[in-house]
Amino acid sequence: MIKKRISSGEFNLDLFINIMKHDGYITEIDAPEGAGMCSSDMEKTHLLQEEFNSIFSFFYPNIIQDIEFGCVATSKGFKIESGGYSYALYNRSIISREEVEKILIKENQLSGE
């Protein structure tokens, strides 16, 4: 998921960590280039967490890793019933699932305008 993207230069680990530590979440819609993830990777939070922990300890050996991933998906807020879901990966240490779901609902409402 992440390791391959880092080695190919298409994933900005520093940017991703900064967002997850400060904002606490990344959605599919608002993820900056180089720090986003596809929904199928977001859904695999357990595998993602294991890989991220390993990568983090390699690149930042003397820093405590305090990012704990969660994933939220919702179709609420879409003006037209599309059957699709929007996703967010979030840091449970920073922001609650409920707060992230509200953000996704707002994004869904704005995407239909």
N, C-alpha and C positions, 0 to 999 in steps of 0.2 A: 504494500500500500504506500507507505511513506519512503521506505528505504530506497526503493527503485527510483522514485521520483527525485530524491535528493541526489543520488549518484548520477542521474542524467541532467541535473541542473535545473529541473523544472519546478522544484519545490523549495520555497524559502523558509527554512526551519526557524530562523530568527524572527521573521515576521509572524509566522504562525504562533510561536510561543508568546510573543509580545501581545498579540490579539487575545489569545486564550487567557493570559494572565491579567490583562487590563479590561478588555471588553467582556470577556467571559464566554463568548460564543462567535460562531461563524455560520452564516446561512449559505445556501447554494447561490442565492441571488446577490448578496452583498459582499461575498468573499473577494478580497483583493487578488490580483493576478499573482500566482505563485504560492498562495496560501490556502486556496480552496480545496474542497474535497467533494467527490461525487456521493450521492445518497447511498449507494451500495456500500461504500467504505464507511460512511457514517453509521450505518446500521450495525456494523461489526465492531461495536465498541470494545468488547472484551479483547479481540485480536488486535485492534488498533491500539488499545491501552498497553498491551504487552510489547508491541513493536515500538511504540513511542517511548516507553520507559527504557528500553534497551538503547535506543538511539540517543535519548537524552543523557543517559549515564555515560555514553561514549563521548559525546561532544561537550558535555558540561559535568565532568567527573566530581567537582567539588561543590556543586550547587544542588540543593534539595529540590526534587521534582514534586511539585504540589498541584499538578493538573490531573483532575479525575474526570474522564470523559463520560458524557451522557449524550443521548440522541433523542430529538423530538421530531415527530413528523405530524403534519396536520393538513387537512383539506379545508378547514374552516376559513371563512373570509373570502373565498373565491366568489366573484359575482355570478359566474356561470359554472354550473355543476360540471366539472371536467373529469372527475374521478381520479385526478392526480393529487399528489401530496407535495408539500414543500418541506424541506429538511433543514435542521440545524444541528451542529455539533456544539456542545457546550461544556464548560468547566464547572462541575458541581461544587467546587470549592469557592466559586465566585458568584454564581447566579443560579436561581432556582429553575426547575423545569417549567413551572407555571409562567415565570417571567419570559422565558424564551418562547414559549407557545404564544404568548400575547404579541411578541415581536413578529413571529411568523404570520400570525393572523393579520396584523397590520400590513406586512409585506404583500400578503395575498390580496388584500383589499386594494392596495396601490397598483399591483400588477394588472388588475382588470380595468384600470381607468385609461 
